[in-house]
């Protein structure tokens, strides 16, 4: 694979990028400003290709193992929320489960997914908190999506994110996370700290895959 010149700008901060890694499927760039790792536009899957991959997911609220997985986010997030908060599960997928768990904990929830639960009107509402589990790695236009989420969070509201974090070039080269063709951007603590700075807040990392941000 040959790199085009000049390299595409970062889809998060519009900074310049440089070559980061290449495998048999595609190549990856890294932003020089926010450190986001991303694939060039020619490797972005179509909406149909995304759906065919997502349809393979068999998540449902009765799956104990899946609930345990989601608890990585719910446990630290619930410690931060006021009782009976109003939340949105962004990118809930074909089998919404996190919203069910948070409703069981006493919170009012709405769900949104551009493929399975497309209700753009919801994104104009105001929420006490928004969750995004295994979503950020799929974003084609993270700057646009994060602007929407930021505007939908009330003052002092929270954004809870779960996505596996990139740890460096050598781990990335053998990382299973890159094998999914719908995973198109890869976040590190450096990137989330950059994002927190833009939001004038501090990123919290309660577990290896989870990030909590508060809108100030």
C-alpha positions as protocol buffer text, in pm:
chain_id: "A"
residue {
  index: 1
  type: UNK
  ca { x: 0 y: 0 z: 0 }
}
residue {
  index: 2
  type: UNK
  ca { x: 130 y: 341 z: -82 }
}
residue {
  index: 3
  type: UNK
  ca { x: 59 y: 651 z: 117 }
}
residue {
  index: 4
  type: UNK
  ca { x: -95 y: 944 z: -62 }
}
residue {
  index: 5
  type: UNK
  ca { x: 67 y: 1283 z: -20 }
}
residue {
  index: 6
  type: UNK
  ca { x: -8 y: 1495 z: 167 }
}
residue {
  index: 7
  type: UNK
  ca { x: -150 y: 1279 z: 445 }
}
residue {
  index: 8
  type: UNK
  ca { x: -513 y: 1340 z: 544 }
}
residue {
  index: 9
  type: UNK
  ca { x: -582 y: 1569 z: 835 }
}
residue {
  index: 10
  type: UNK
  ca { x: -701 y: 1427 z: 1165 }
}
residue {
  index: 11
  type: UNK
  ca { x: -1079 y: 1367 z: 1180 }
}
residue {
  index: 12
  type: UNK
  ca { x: -1082 y: 1478 z: 1545 }
}
residue {
  index: 13
  type: UNK
  ca { x: -872 y: 1796 z: 1563 }
}
residue {
  index: 14
  type: UNK
  ca { x: -786 y: 1863 z: 1195 }
}
residue {
  index: 15
  type: UNK
  ca { x: -415 y: 1846 z: 1280 }
}
residue {
  index: 16
  type: UNK
  ca { x: -151 y: 1708 z: 1047 }
}
residue {
  index: 17
  type: UNK
  ca { x: -81 y: 1334 z: 1042 }
}
residue {
  index: 18
  type: UNK
  ca { x: 203 y: 1095 z: 970 }
}
residue {
  index: 19
  type: UNK
  ca { x: 238 y: 725 z: 893 }
}
residue {
  index: 20
  type: UNK
  ca { x: 193 y: 504 z: 1200 }
}
residue {
  index: 21
  type: UNK
  ca { x: 147 y: 140 z: 1092 }
}
residue {
  index: 22
  type: UNK
  ca { x: 56 y: -82 z: 797 }
}
residue {
  index: 23
  type: UNK
  ca { x: -88 y: -435 z: 783 }
}
residue {
  index: 24
  type: UNK
  ca { x: -227 y: -658 z: 509 }
}
residue {
  index: 25
  type: UNK
  ca { x: -566 y: -483 z: 516 }
}
residue {
  index: 26
  type: UNK
  ca { x: -494 y: -111 z: 543 }
}
residue {
  index: 27
  type: UNK
  ca { x: -260 y: 150 z: 680 }
}
residue {
  index: 28
  type: UNK
  ca { x: -294 y: 379 z: 979 }
}
residue {
  index: 29
  type: UNK
  ca { x: -200 y: 739 z: 1044 }
}
residue {
  index: 30
  type: UNK
  ca { x: -142 y: 925 z: 1369 }
}
residue {
  index: 31
  type: UNK
  ca { x: -227 y: 1286 z: 1440 }
}
residue {
  index: 32
  type: UNK
  ca { x: 71 y: 1501 z: 1534 }
}
residue {
  index: 33
  type: UNK
  ca { x: -146 y: 1718 z: 1759 }
}
residue {
  index: 34
  type: UNK
  ca { x: -395 y: 1496 z: 1949 }
}
residue {
  index: 35
  type: UNK
  ca { x: -230 y: 1154 z: 1884 }
}
residue {
  index: 36
  type: UNK
  ca { x: -548 y: 993 z: 1750 }
}
residue {
  index: 37
  type: UNK
  ca { x: -466 y: 691 z: 1531 }
}
residue {
  index: 38
  type: UNK
  ca { x: -700 y: 661 z: 1233 }
}
residue {
  index: 39
  type: UNK
  ca { x: -737 y: 505 z: 889 }
}
residue {
  index: 40
  type: UNK
  ca { x: -738 y: 724 z: 577 }
}
residue {
  index: 41
  type: UNK
  ca { x: -1078 y: 792 z: 416 }
}
residue {
  index: 42
  type: UNK
  ca { x: -1035 y: 525 z: 148 }
}
residue {
  index: 43
  type: UNK
  ca { x: -1049 y: 257 z: 417 }
}
residue {
  index: 44
  type: UNK
  ca { x: -1373 y: 372 z: 578 }
}
residue {
  index: 45
  type: UNK
  ca { x: -1647 y: 108 z: 542 }
}
residue {
  index: 46
  type: UNK
  ca { x: -1985 y: 189 z: 392 }
}
residue {
  index: 47
  type: UNK
  ca { x: -2295 y: 198 z: 611 }
}
residue {
  index: 48
  type: UNK
  ca { x: -2401 y: -135 z: 458 }
}
residue {
  index: 49
  type: UNK
  ca { x: -2065 y: -292 z: 542 }
}
residue {
  index: 50
  type: UNK
  ca { x: -2092 y: -160 z: 895 }
}
residue {
  index: 51
  type: UNK
  ca { x: -2440 y: -303 z: 943 }
}
residue {
  index: 52
  type: UNK
  ca { x: -2339 y: -647 z: 816 }
}
residue {
  index: 53
  type: UNK
  ca { x: -2064 y: -652 z: 1080 }
}
residue {
  index: 54
  type: UNK
  ca { x: -2285 y: -518 z: 1361 }
}
residue {
  index: 55
  type: UNK
  ca { x: -2557 y: -772 z: 1279 }
}
residue {
  index: 56
  type: UNK
  ca { x: -2315 y: -1041 z: 1398 }
}
residue {
  index: 57
  type: UNK
  ca { x: -2339 y: -900 z: 1753 }
}
residue {
  index: 58
  type: UNK
  ca { x: -2591 y: -1094 z: 1962 }
}
residue {
  index: 59
  type: UNK
  ca { x: -2607 y: -871 z: 2267 }
}
residue {
  index: 60
  type: UNK
  ca { x: -2912 y: -878 z: 2492 }
}
residue {
  index: 61
  type: UNK
  ca { x: -2999 y: -775 z: 2849 }
}
residue {
  index: 62
  type: UNK
  ca { x: -3032 y: -1136 z: 2964 }
}
residue {
  index: 63
  type: UNK
  ca { x: -2667 y: -1213 z: 2885 }
}
residue {
  index: 64
  type: UNK
  ca { x: -2487 y: -1219 z: 3221 }
}
residue {
  index: 65
  type: UNK
  ca { x: -2141 y: -1212 z: 3062 }
}
residue {
  index: 66
  type: UNK
  ca { x: -2233 y: -904 z: 2857 }
}
residue {
  index: 67
  type: UNK
  ca { x: -2368 y: -730 z: 3166 }
}
residue {
  index: 68
  type: UNK
  ca { x: -2042 y: -802 z: 3345 }
}
residue {
  index: 69
  type: UNK
  ca { x: -1854 y: -650 z: 3054 }
}
residue {
  index: 70
  type: UNK
  ca { x: -2069 y: -334 z: 3064 }
}
residue {
  index: 71
  type: UNK
  ca { x: -2021 y: -304 z: 3438 }
}
residue {
  index: 72
  type: UNK
  ca { x: -1672 y: -174 z: 3364 }
}
residue {
  index: 73
  type: UNK
  ca { x: -1848 y: 150 z: 3276 }
}
residue {
  index: 74
  type: UNK
  ca { x: -2167 y: 135 z: 3482 }
}
residue {
  index: 75
  type: UNK
  ca { x: -1998 y: 86 z: 3821 }
}
residue {
  index: 76
  type: UNK
  ca { x: -1771 y: 394 z: 3811 }
}
residue {
  index: 77
  type: UNK
  ca { x: -2036 y: 602 z: 3633 }
}
residue {
  index: 78
  type: UNK
  ca { x: -2311 y: 526 z: 3884 }
}
residue {
  index: 79
  type: UNK
  ca { x: -2090 y: 660 z: 4162 }
}
residue {
  index: 80
  type: UNK
  ca { x: -2089 y: 998 z: 3986 }
}
residue {
  index: 81
  type: UNK
  ca { x: -2458 y: 1032 z: 3897 }
}
residue {
  index: 82
  type: UNK
  ca { x: -2731 y: 1204 z: 4094 }
}
residue {
  index: 83
  type: UNK
  ca { x: -3040 y: 990 z: 4165 }
}
residue {
  index: 84
  type: UNK
  ca { x: -3293 y: 969 z: 3883 }
}
residue {
  index: 85
  type: UNK
  ca { x: -3065 y: 1129 z: 3625 }
}
residue {
  index: 86
  type: UNK
  ca { x: -3167 y: 1153 z: 3260 }
}
residue {
  index: 87
  type: UNK
  ca { x: -2932 y: 972 z: 3025 }
}
residue {
  index: 88
  type: UNK
  ca { x: -2876 y: 876 z: 2662 }
}
residue {
  index: 89
  type: UNK
  ca { x: -2705 y: 560 z: 2545 }
}
residue {
  index: 90
  type: UNK
  ca { x: -2541 y: 675 z: 2221 }
}
residue {
  index: 91
  type: UNK
  ca { x: -2466 y: 397 z: 1972 }
}
residue {
  index: 92
  type: UNK
  ca { x: -2664 y: 136 z: 2164 }
}
residue {
  index: 93
  type: UNK
  ca { x: -2649 y: -120 z: 1881 }
}
residue {
  index: 94
  type: UNK
  ca { x: -2905 y: -388 z: 1791 }
}
residue {
  index: 95
  type: UNK
  ca { x: -2947 y: -518 z: 2148 }
}
residue {
  index: 96
  type: UNK
  ca { x: -2965 y: -224 z: 2391 }
}
residue {
  index: 97
  type: UNK
  ca { x: -2847 y: -344 z: 2732 }
}
residue {
  index: 98
  type: UNK
  ca { x: -2659 y: -64 z: 2906 }
}
residue {
  index: 99
  type: UNK
  ca { x: -2975 y: 149 z: 2906 }
}
residue {
  index: 100
  type: UNK
  ca { x: -3165 y: -135 z: 3074 }
}
residue {
  index: 101
  type: UNK
  ca { x: -2898 y: -168 z: 3343 }
}
residue {
  index: 102
  type: UNK
  ca { x: -2904 y: 206 z: 3412 }
}
residue {
  index: 103
  type: UNK
  ca { x: -3285 y: 207 z: 3426 }
}
residue {
  index: 104
  type: UNK
  ca { x: -3264 y: -75 z: 3680 }
}
residue {
  index: 105
  type: UNK
  ca { x: -3039 y: 157 z: 3883 }
}
residue {
  index: 106
  type: UNK
  ca { x: -3315 y: 421 z: 3887 }
}
residue {
  index: 107
  type: UNK
  ca { x: -3223 y: 646 z: 3594 }
}
residue {
  index: 108
  type: UNK
  ca { x: -3438 y: 749 z: 3300 }
}
residue {
  index: 109
  type: UNK
  ca { x: -3282 y: 644 z: 2970 }
}
residue {
  index: 110
  type: UNK
  ca { x: -3319 y: 710 z: 2599 }
}
residue {
  index: 111
  type: UNK
  ca { x: -3138 y: 515 z: 2328 }
}
residue {
  index: 112
  type: UNK
  ca { x: -2988 y: 627 z: 1998 }
}
residue {
  index: 113
  type: UNK
  ca { x: -2813 y: 441 z: 1720 }
}
residue {
  index: 114
  type: UNK
  ca { x: -2770 y: 571 z: 1362 }
}
residue {
  index: 115
  type: UNK
  ca { x: -2851 y: 226 z: 1220 }
}
residue {
  index: 116
  type: UNK
  ca { x: -3084 y: 50 z: 1465 }
}
residue {
  index: 117
  type: UNK
  ca { x: -3249 y: 334 z: 1657 }
}
residue {
  index: 118
  type: UNK
  ca { x: -3213 y: 647 z: 1440 }
}
residue {
  index: 119
  type: UNK
  ca { x: -3389 y: 934 z: 1612 }
}
residue {
  index: 120
  type: UNK
  ca { x: -3190 y: 1250 z: 1544 }
}
residue {
  index: 121
  type: UNK
  ca { x: -3440 y: 1459 z: 1741 }
}
residue {
  index: 122
  type: UNK
  ca { x: -3303 y: 1300 z: 2059 }
}
residue {
  index: 123
  type: UNK
  ca { x: -2965 y: 1456 z: 1990 }
}
residue {
  index: 124
  type: UNK
  ca { x: -3116 y: 1802 z: 2029 }
}
residue {
  index: 125
  type: UNK
  ca { x: -3230 y: 1729 z: 2386 }
}
residue {
  index: 126
  type: UNK
  ca { x: -3029 y: 1792 z: 2703 }
}
residue {
  index: 127
  type: UNK
  ca { x: -2909 y: 1503 z: 2919 }
}
residue {
  index: 128
  type: UNK
  ca { x: -2751 y: 1467 z: 3260 }
}
residue {
  index: 129
  type: UNK
  ca { x: -2521 y: 1205 z: 3112 }
}
residue {
  index: 130
  type: UNK
  ca { x: -2443 y: 1025 z: 2787 }
}
residue {
  index: 131
  type: UNK
  ca { x: -2283 y: 683 z: 2749 }
}
residue {
  index: 132
  type: UNK
  ca { x: -2097 y: 542 z: 2449 }
}
residue {
  index: 133
  type: UNK
  ca { x: -1976 y: 183 z: 2488 }
}
residue {
  index: 134
  type: UNK
  ca { x: -1767 y: 35 z: 2208 }
}
residue {
  index: 135
  type: UNK
  ca { x: -1865 y: 329 z: 1988 }
}
residue {
  index: 136
  type: UNK
  ca { x: -1572 y: 570 z: 1963 }
}
residue {
  index: 137
  type: UNK
  ca { x: -1358 y: 331 z: 1759 }
}
residue {
  index: 138
  type: UNK
  ca { x: -1629 y: 332 z: 1491 }
}
residue {
  index: 139
  type: UNK
  ca { x: -1662 y: 708 z: 1443 }
}
residue {
  index: 140
  type: UNK
  ca { x: -1587 y: 832 z: 1092 }
}
residue {
  index: 141
  type: UNK
  ca { x: -1625 y: 1197 z: 1193 }
}
residue {
  index: 142
  type: UNK
  ca { x: -1536 y: 1214 z: 1563 }
}
residue {
  index: 143
  type: UNK
  ca { x: -1514 y: 1595 z: 1567 }
}
residue {
  index: 144
  type: UNK
  ca { x: -1871 y: 1627 z: 1439 }
}
residue {
  index: 145
  type: UNK
  ca { x: -2009 y: 1354 z: 1666 }
}
residue {
  index: 146
  type: UNK
  ca { x: -1836 y: 1487 z: 1977 }
}
residue {
  index: 147
  type: UNK
  ca { x: -1968 y: 1835 z: 1909 }
}
residue {
  index: 148
  type: UNK
  ca { x: -2321 y: 1691 z: 1900 }
}
residue {
  index: 149
  type: UNK
  ca { x: -2266 y: 1499 z: 2224 }
}
residue {
  index: 150
  type: UNK
  ca { x: -2107 y: 1796 z: 2402 }
}
residue {
  index: 151
  type: UNK
  ca { x: -2401 y: 2019 z: 2311 }
}
residue {
  index: 152
  type: UNK
  ca { x: -2647 y: 1755 z: 2435 }
}
residue {
  index: 153
  type: UNK
  ca { x: -2488 y: 1731 z: 2782 }
}
residue {
  index: 154
  type: UNK
  ca { x: -2610 y: 1969 z: 3053 }
}
residue {
  index: 155
  type: UNK
  ca { x: -2365 y: 2181 z: 3251 }
}
residue {
  index: 156
  type: UNK
  ca { x: -2183 y: 1953 z: 3498 }
}
residue {
  index: 157
  type: UNK
  ca { x: -2318 y: 1655 z: 3305 }
}
residue {
  index: 158
  type: UNK
  ca { x: -2104 y: 1356 z: 3221 }
}
residue {
  index: 159
  type: UNK
  ca { x: -1987 y: 1156 z: 2923 }
}
residue {
  index: 160
  type: UNK
  ca { x: -1897 y: 793 z: 2989 }
}
residue {
  index: 161
  type: UNK
  ca { x: -1693 y: 619 z: 2720 }
}
residue {
  index: 162
  type: UNK
  ca { x: -1575 y: 263 z: 2686 }
}
residue {
  index: 163
  type: UNK
  ca { x: -1324 y: 178 z: 2414 }
}
residue {
  index: 164
  type: UNK
  ca { x: -998 y: -12 z: 2422 }
}
residue {
  index: 165
  type: UNK
  ca { x: -700 y: 222 z: 2431 }
}
residue {
  index: 166
  type: UNK
  ca { x: -399 y: 222 z: 2201 }
}
residue {
  index: 167
  type: UNK
  ca { x: -74 y: 168 z: 2392 }
}
residue {
  index: 168
  type: UNK
  ca { x: 203 y: 228 z: 2138 }
}
residue {
  index: 169
  type: UNK
  ca { x: 346 y: 104 z: 1808 }
}
residue {
  index: 170
  type: UNK
  ca { x: 458 y: -242 z: 1912 }
}
residue {
  index: 171
  type: UNK
  ca { x: 134 y: -341 z: 2091 }
}
residue {
  index: 172
  type: UNK
  ca { x: -66 y: -188 z: 1805 }
}
residue {
  index: 173
  type: UNK
  ca { x: 107 y: -411 z: 1549 }
}
residue {
  index: 174
  type: UNK
  ca { x: -30 y: -724 z: 1718 }
}
residue {
  index: 175
  type: UNK
  ca { x: -357 y: -579 z: 1846 }
}
residue {
  index: 176
  type: UNK
  ca { x: -673 y: -778 z: 1769 }
}
residue {
  index: 177
  type: UNK
  ca { x: -876 y: -457 z: 1783 }
}
residue {
  index: 178
  type: UNK
  ca { x: -749 y: -356 z: 1439 }
}
residue {
  index: 179
  type: UNK
  ca { x: -889 y: -673 z: 1278 }
}
residue {
  index: 180
  type: UNK
  ca { x: -1245 y: -541 z: 1279 }
}
residue {
  index: 181
  type: UNK
  ca { x: -1290 y: -337 z: 957 }
}
residue {
  index: 182
  type: UNK
  ca { x: -1541 y: -110 z: 1131 }
}
residue {
  index: 183
  type: UNK
  ca { x: -1277 y: 0 z: 1384 }
}
residue {
  index: 184
  type: UNK
  ca { x: -1140 y: 309 z: 1215 }
}
residue {
  index: 185
  type: UNK
  ca { x: -1000 y: 531 z: 1492 }
}
residue {
  index: 186
  type: UNK
  ca { x: -805 y: 433 z: 1799 }
}
residue {
  index: 187
  type: UNK
  ca { x: -783 y: 640 z: 2115 }
}
residue {
  index: 188
  type: UNK
  ca { x: -511 y: 668 z: 2377 }
}
residue {
  index: 189
  type: UNK
  ca { x: -490 y: 844 z: 2712 }
}
residue {
  index: 190
  type: UNK
  ca { x: -303 y: 1123 z: 2532 }
}
residue {
  index: 191
  type: UNK
  ca { x: -596 y: 1173 z: 2294 }
}
residue {
  index: 192
  type: UNK
  ca { x: -854 y: 1172 z: 2572 }
}
residue {
  index: 193
  type: UNK
  ca { x: -645 y: 1416 z: 2773 }
}
residue {
  index: 194
  type: UNK
  ca { x: -631 y: 1642 z: 2466 }
}
residue {
  index: 195
  type: UNK
  ca { x: -1011 y: 1617 z: 2438 }
}
residue {
  index: 196
  type: UNK
  ca { x: -1056 y: 1694 z: 2808 }
}
residue {
  index: 197
  type: UNK
  ca { x: -843 y: 2007 z: 2767 }
}
residue {
  index: 198
  type: UNK
  ca { x: -1069 y: 2128 z: 2486 }
}
residue {
  index: 199
  type: UNK
  ca { x: -1367 y: 2075 z: 2716 }
}
residue {
  index: 200
  type: UNK
  ca { x: -1184 y: 2252 z: 3001 }
}
residue {
  index: 201
  type: UNK
  ca { x: -1214 y: 1947 z: 3222 }
}
residue {
  index: 202
  type: UNK
  ca { x: -1009 y: 1647 z: 3333 }
}
residue {
  index: 203
  type: UNK
  ca { x: -1031 y: 1294 z: 3195 }
}
residue {
  index: 204
  type: UNK
  ca { x: -1073 y: 1019 z: 3453 }
}
residue {
  index: 205
  type: UNK
  ca { x: -960 y: 664 z: 3374 }
}
residue {
  index: 206
  type: UNK
  ca { x: -1126 y: 435 z: 3633 }
}
residue {
  index: 207
  type: UNK
  ca { x: -1049 y: 115 z: 3438 }
}
residue {
  index: 208
  type: UNK
  ca { x: -836 y: 15 z: 3140 }
}
residue {
  index: 209
  type: UNK
  ca { x: -1115 y: 70 z: 2885 }
}
residue {
  index: 210
  type: UNK
  ca { x: -1321 y: 345 z: 3046 }
}
residue {
  index: 211
  type: UNK
  ca { x: -1301 y: 724 z: 3035 }
}
residue {
  index: 212
  type: UNK
  ca { x: -1524 y: 969 z: 3222 }
}
residue {
  index: 213
  type: UNK
  ca { x: -1549 y: 1336 z: 3128 }
}
residue {
  index: 214
  type: UNK
  ca { x: -1753 y: 1607 z: 3298 }
}
residue {
  index: 215
  type: UNK
  ca { x: -1881 y: 1914 z: 3119 }
}
residue {
  index: 216
  type: UNK
  ca { x: -1787 y: 2222 z: 3321 }
}
